Amino acid sequence: MVSHQRLAGKVAIVTGAASGIGQATARLFADEGALVIAVDRPASAIVTAHAGQARIVALAQDVTAEGAPEAIVAAALREGGGLDILFNNAGVAANALGEATTDAQWDDTFAVNARAVFRLCRAAIPALRERAALTGRARIINTASVMAERTDIGLSAYAASKHAVAGLSKTLALELGKWGITVNYLLPGAIHTGMTAASFEDEKVRAVWAKKAALRRLGQPIDMARAVLLLASDEADFITGHGLVADGGLTLRT
Ligand SMILES: NC(=O)c1ccc[n+]([C@@H]2O[C@H](COP(=O)([O-])OP(=O)(O)OC[C@H]3O[C@@H](n4cnc5c(N)ncnc54)[C@H](O)[C@@H]3O)[C@@H](O)[C@H]2O)c1
């Protein structure tokens, strides 16, 4: 039987998988045949988010914790026998004027959005190299934001952390290409997730952001999951160091 599942036989790590973009991507990856290590915290949230999903292994880890990268990669090796796809997606929002941003706000934002992404990439590289040597390919995909290229008032720490994701991804793409590992990053626009739920509860705010996009709607987590699947699939073999804007045309206008 010919399988039409685009990730059949692959093992993937998805962080921030209890909610929003990560949750939808873990589900889509599993539907496409992958075994998914779904990482988030607390345990109750990640276990509940994927209850009953046979191809999703819930793993409670704070990605910023000491030893977390090693524990996450070890889970992929234990449960799946290797690692094909790393989707670094866990992230936190931050909003404060630059002059009012505290050291703690800056550090907390960077700890999740940039440092943890780097540390999990670093920990995963040996396993990704091993798999790429066998199959010809492996993938890293990191969630940045349209704020990796632009910004807005109040986003000094957030935009800087997402620019860091772009710089890290492009550098790793250059370093890992010779092993057949591609490294790309996603630039979501305004997506209706846990992170934005509070502001999008307000009908007026929702309408403003929907109207800004060429497609005249907010993005949904499944829209992002499909974009990540494009980058994760075998069809993306020659795409690396690329920032995929998935914003419904939000940033077209000047
Ligand atoms: N929603 C948007 O409009 C938007 C736009 C651009 C970029 N993004 C990015 O998309 C990514 C996913 O966010 P989302 O919108 O789905 O939000 P979300 O809040 O629904 O999901 C983020 C998940 O990450 C998890 N997480 C946060 N810190 C963690 C940690 N230390 N360890 C483990 N898990 C942790 C949270 O518990 C949560 O489940 C983030 O990197 C975010 O910056 C979102």
The ligand as an SDF file (V2000), in Angstrom:
LIG
                    3D

 44 48  0  0  0  0  0  0  0  0999 V2000
   -0.1630   34.0170   18.2860 N   0  0  0  0  0  0  0  0  0  0  0  0
    0.4470   34.8630   17.4860 C   0  0  0  0  0  0  0  0  0  0  0  0
   -0.1710   35.7920   16.9420 O   0  0  0  0  0  0  0  0  0  0  0  0
    1.9270   34.6940   17.2090 C   0  0  0  0  0  0  0  0  0  0  0  0
    2.5020   35.5350   16.2630 C   0  0  0  0  0  0  0  0  0  0  0  0
    3.8480   35.3980   15.9810 C   0  0  0  0  0  0  0  0  0  0  0  0
    4.5920   34.4290   16.6430 C   0  0  0  0  0  0  0  0  0  0  0  0
    3.9980   33.6250   17.5670 N   0  0  0  0  0  0  0  0  0  0  0  0
    4.8430   32.6230   18.2250 C   0  0  0  0  0  0  0  0  0  0  0  0
    4.2470   31.3600   18.1130 O   0  0  0  0  0  0  0  0  0  0  0  0
    4.7600   30.5020   19.1410 C   0  0  0  0  0  0  0  0  0  0  0  0
    3.6150   29.7210   19.7430 C   0  0  0  0  0  0  0  0  0  0  0  0
    2.7610   30.6020   20.4270 O   0  0  0  0  0  0  0  0  0  0  0  0
    1.1620   30.5270   20.3630 P   0  0  0  0  0  0  0  0  0  0  0  0
    0.7070   31.7680   19.6910 O   0  0  0  0  0  0  0  0  0  0  0  0
    0.7260   29.2150   19.8660 O   0  0  0  0  0  0  0  0  0  0  0  0
    0.8410   30.7620   21.9130 O   0  0  0  0  0  0  0  0  0  0  0  0
    0.2780   29.7790   23.0430 P   0  0  0  0  0  0  0  0  0  0  0  0
    0.4350   30.5730   24.2880 O   0  0  0  0  0  0  0  0  0  0  0  0
   -1.0650   29.2890   22.6600 O   0  0  0  0  0  0  0  0  0  0  0  0
    1.2880   28.5490   23.0440 O   0  0  0  0  0  0  0  0  0  0  0  0
    2.6050   28.6730   23.5230 C   0  0  0  0  0  0  0  0  0  0  0  0
    2.9040   27.4430   24.3630 C   0  0  0  0  0  0  0  0  0  0  0  0
    4.2910   27.5170   24.7600 O   0  0  0  0  0  0  0  0  0  0  0  0
    4.3680   27.0250   26.0710 C   0  0  0  0  0  0  0  0  0  0  0  0
    5.5480   27.4860   26.7660 N   0  0  0  0  0  0  0  0  0  0  0  0
    5.8640   28.7610   27.1150 C   0  0  0  0  0  0  0  0  0  0  0  0
    6.9840   28.7770   27.8370 N   0  0  0  0  0  0  0  0  0  0  0  0
    7.3900   27.4820   27.9580 C   0  0  0  0  0  0  0  0  0  0  0  0
    8.4760   26.8510   28.6230 C   0  0  0  0  0  0  0  0  0  0  0  0
    9.3610   27.5750   29.3240 N   0  0  0  0  0  0  0  0  0  0  0  0
    8.5860   25.5060   28.5360 N   0  0  0  0  0  0  0  0  0  0  0  0
    7.6780   24.7740   27.8480 C   0  0  0  0  0  0  0  0  0  0  0  0
    6.6220   25.3160   27.2170 N   0  0  0  0  0  0  0  0  0  0  0  0
    6.4870   26.6570   27.2740 C   0  0  0  0  0  0  0  0  0  0  0  0
    3.0960   27.5350   26.7500 C   0  0  0  0  0  0  0  0  0  0  0  0
    2.7810   26.8090   27.9340 O   0  0  0  0  0  0  0  0  0  0  0  0
    2.0670   27.3780   25.6400 C   0  0  0  0  0  0  0  0  0  0  0  0
    1.3740   26.1340   25.7170 O   0  0  0  0  0  0  0  0  0  0  0  0
    5.5130   31.4030   20.1020 C   0  0  0  0  0  0  0  0  0  0  0  0
    6.9020   31.2680   19.8790 O   0  0  0  0  0  0  0  0  0  0  0  0
    5.0540   32.7970   19.7110 C   0  0  0  0  0  0  0  0  0  0  0  0
    5.9920   33.7850   20.0220 O   0  0  0  0  0  0  0  0  0  0  0  0
    2.6820   33.7330   17.8670 C   0  0  0  0  0  0  0  0  0  0  0  0
  1  2  1  0
  2  3  2  0
  2  4  1  0
  4  5  1  0
  4 44  2  0
  5  6  2  0
  6  7  1  0
  7  8  2  0
  8  9  1  0
  8 44  1  0
  9 10  1  0
  9 42  1  0
 10 11  1  0
 11 12  1  0
 11 40  1  0
 12 13  1  0
 13 14  1  0
 14 15  2  0
 14 16  1  0
 14 17  1  0
 17 18  1  0
 18 19  2  0
 18 20  1  0
 18 21  1  0
 21 22  1  0
 22 23  1  0
 23 24  1  0
 23 38  1  0
 24 25  1  0
 25 26  1  0
 25 36  1  0
 26 27  1  0
 26 35  1  0
 27 28  2  0
 28 29  1  0
 29 30  1  0
 29 35  2  0
 30 31  1  0
 30 32  2  0
 32 33  1  0
 33 34  2  0
 34 35  1  0
 36 37  1  0
 36 38  1  0
 38 39  1  0
 40 41  1  0
 40 42  1  0
 42 43  1  0
M  CHG  2   8   1  16  -1
M  END
$$$$
